[in-house]
Amino acid sequence: MPEISRFYGLIITMYGDDHNPPHFHVQYNEYRAIIEIISGEILQGSLPSKQLKYIQVWADIHKEELLENFENLNKDIKTYSKIKPLE
């Protein structure tokens, strides 16, 4: 599972050949969540509210890049680009 970005203790990853809707996975300490790219909402799991806000702001800034990574990882291309962390 490629690591897309890492910041403030949050690790963002994506799987190849993953299901819709477009999403990414987040790990933070013992927390795990799947976040929908378009809405920024949690599809599964949980995160503390402060970390969820960081993820939602970051995802909104990088929505196009996230969607491109999701599409590429789910096609024959299987490539991805690292995305700048939230600063």
Secondary structure as UniProt FT lines:
FT   STRAND          3..7
FT   TURN            8..9
FT   STRAND          10..13
FT   TURN            16..17
FT   STRAND          23..28
FT   TURN            29..30
FT   STRAND          31..36
FT   TURN            37..39
FT   STRAND          42..45
FT   HELIX           49..61
FT   HELIX           63..73
//
